[in-house]
Amino acid sequence: MQHLDPDRLVLLALSEEDEQLSEADHLVHCAACRHEMESLRGVADIGSQVQDLRDLPPPPEHVWRAIEAGIAAPPAPIAPPAPAAPAAPVAPPAPVADLTERRQRARRTRSRWLLPAISAAAAAVLAVAGTLAVDRLVSRPAPGEATARATLTPLETVPPTAGGDVQVFADGQMRIDVRDLPLTSGFHEVWLLDPDDPTKMVAVGNLPDRADRAEAVLPVPPGTDLNRFRLVDVSDEPHDGDATHSGRSLLRGTLTS
């Protein structure tokens, strides 16, 4: 069975061109072409998964040596065909058929060189991506480690026994524990304020409806800059449908690392 052109397989694996019906039928019945197509698609998938990586560390030296060795190595020689058994003399093949056979042989040789080179390049991509992942994992705080803390103190109009503590964890969760908040007919809400401009704020969430002691774990909204919005505020909010701050703050504290 005649194989598909190697260049054509590369284009199909990269989805640069659509499969023709004859090619799809050929891939169903030809195990060699199907295996080569799956190998090329595997390399293409690896490339698509790491295309958004930036500022990658250099790959290990042995990866580059493997790539250079794979590219520089000459293709494996093609064994000459075994001598045919004596047979009746036949007419020599036409020049066009001979040229076609030589082209097909050259393409098969190029395919044998191309696949090891692509595999070496894929290994380099995986090595760099793995190095980056390990570096990020080592430098990233553990999910249960607090990255910022604050002590909440009552404002002047609030009983001095009121207060609380705040911890922000590496996974973006905020744990807040408050005590002796004044009774409210509405609810208590947690905010993050910009101390340089307190009108700039981010709503974090509501506290449980308890006056003696309330504890909650609230997610910090994604993208919140805690270097800017570092002032934690607990307010008394009425059930009026207004999502903005009521202006009645009870506790405040500044996050520090």
N, C-alpha and C positions, 0 to 999 in steps of 0.2 A: 504494500500500500504506500502510495506516495505521500510524504509529509507536507504539512502546510509550510509556507515560507516563514523562516524565523522572524524576519522583520515584520511580517503581518501578525504573527503571534504577539510581538511586543506591543504593537498598536492596539490590538484587541484587549490585551491585559490592562493597558492604561486607559481603556475606554475612549481612545481617540477616534475609533471608527466602529460602526455597528457590524455585528456578525451577519454574514450572508447565510441563507438557508443551507447552501452546500457546505459552508464552513462549520455550521452548527452540527450538521449531520456527520461530518468528518470527525469532529471532536468526540461525538458519542461513540464512534466505533474505533478510533485510534487512541490507544492507551498512551503511546509515546507523546503525541501532541497534547493530549489532555494533561499529562503530568507536567510538561513544560509550561503550559498555560497556567496551571495552578501555582507553579513555582514563581512565575513572573507576577501573578496577581498577589501572591503573598508579599513579595518585595514592594509592590505598589501600595499595598495596605500599610506596611510599616512606614513608608514615606509619608502617607497622608496623615498618620497618627501623630507625627512629630513635626508637621509643617509649621505649627504655631510657636515652636520653641524659639527663644531668643537668648542671646548672650550665653551660648553653650561653652562649657569648659573644653579645653583641647582633649581629644581622645588619647588613650594610652599609646605609647610609641610602638608597641607590638602590633597594634591594629594597622597603623600605617605601613609597617613592614610587610604585613600579610597582604595588604592591598597591592603594594608595589610588586611583591613576588607573584601574585596572581595575574597581574597585567603583563609583567615582563616574561612570564613563562611561555615558551612556544607551545602552540596547540599540539595535542597528541597526534602523532603520525597515523595516518589511515592505512591499515594493513591492506596490502594488495590482495585482490581476489584470488582464491585458490584456482589453480589451473583446471580448466574444464576437461572432462573426459573427451577423448578423441571422438570426433563426430564428422559428419559429412561437411565438406567445405560450404561455407555460407558467404554471402556477399557482405563486405564490410559495411558498417552503419554509415548512414548518410552524414555529411558534415554537420547539418543542423542538429541532428539527434545527438551527435558527439558533443557539440557546444552546449546543448541543454543539460546533458549529464554533468559536464564540468562545472556549470553554474550551480547546479543543485549540490554538488560535492563541496564547492566553495562556501555555499550558504550553510551547509551542515557544519563545516569547520568553524565558520564565524560564530555559529550558535554555541558550539562547545567552548569557545573562548569567552563569549559574552556572558553566559550564565555564571561561571565562577567569578567574573569581575563584578557582576551585579550582586552576587551573594556576599562578596567581600565588602562592597559598599554598604550593603544592608547591615552587616556586622558592625561596621564603623558607626552607623547611625544608632544602632542599639547600644553600643558601648558608650557613646556620648550621652544618649538619653538616660541610660542607667547611672552614669556618673553624676548627671545633674539631679536625678531623683534622689540618690543617696545623699548628695550634698544638701539638698533642701530638707530631707528628712532629718538629718543630723542637726541642722541649724534651727529647725522648727521647734517651738516649745511644745511640751506634751499637752494633750487636750485637757487634762485635769489640772494644769498649772495656771495659777492666777497671774495675769500679765499687768493688772492695774487694780488698785484698791482705793477706797475712800471711806472716811468716817463722816456720817451725817449728823449734823448738829441742828437744834431747833432755832427757828427765827425768833425775834423778840416777842411776837404775839402768841407763841406756842409754849406750853408748859415745859419747864427745864428738864423734866424726866424723859421727854421724848428724844429719840435718837435712832441711830441705825448704822449698819455697815454694808458696804458694797464690795463685791469682787467681780472682775471681768476676766473670763478665761480665754485661753488661746483658741477655742473653738467658736468664739463669738457669743457665748452665753454670759448673761449678767445675773449674779445671785445677789439679792437684796434682802436684808433682814432688818425690820424696823420694829419699834416698840412704843407704846403709850402715845399713839397718834390721837389727836382730838377726834371726837365723834363727828360724823358727817352724814348728811341726808343724801349725799351723792356717792362719790367714790374717790379713792386715792390713786393718782397717776404718777408714773415715773417719767422724767424727761432728762435729756442731755442738753446743756446750754453752752453757748460760747461766752466765757466770762468777759471777753472784750466787747461783746455786743449781745447782752442777754435776750434781745428780741429774736436772735437766731437760735433755734432750738429744734430738737428731734424728739418725737414721742417714742417711748420705749414700750410701755404697757401699763396695765392696771395691777394694783395689789389686791390680795384677798380681802374680803369685807370683814376684817377683825380689828378691833380697837386696841386690845392689849398687846398683841404681837402678831406680826404678819411676815411671812417669808415667801418669796417667789423666785423662780428662775425664768428670766425673760431674754429673748434673743435681741441682741443689738442689731438694728437695721443694717443690712449689708451696705458697705461703702461709707459708713460713718467714720469720720476722722476723729479718733479719740484724743489726738493732740490738740485739736481745735475745740471739739465739744467735750470738754473734760469736767464740766461742772454738773454734778448729779443733783436733780431737783425733784422733790416729792410735793405734789400739789393737791389741794382739795377741789375736786371738780363736780359741778352740778350735772344732773341729768337733763340738760337743755338741748342736746343735739349739736352743740358747738364743739368742734374738734380742737379749737385753739386753747391755749393756756388760760385758765380762769383769772390769773393774776394773784391767786391766794396760795403762796408757797408756804410749806410747813417745815421741811427739812432741806438742807443743802450740804454738799461736801465736794471737794475737788479730788479727781482721780490722779493718783501718782503711781509710777511704775515701781 
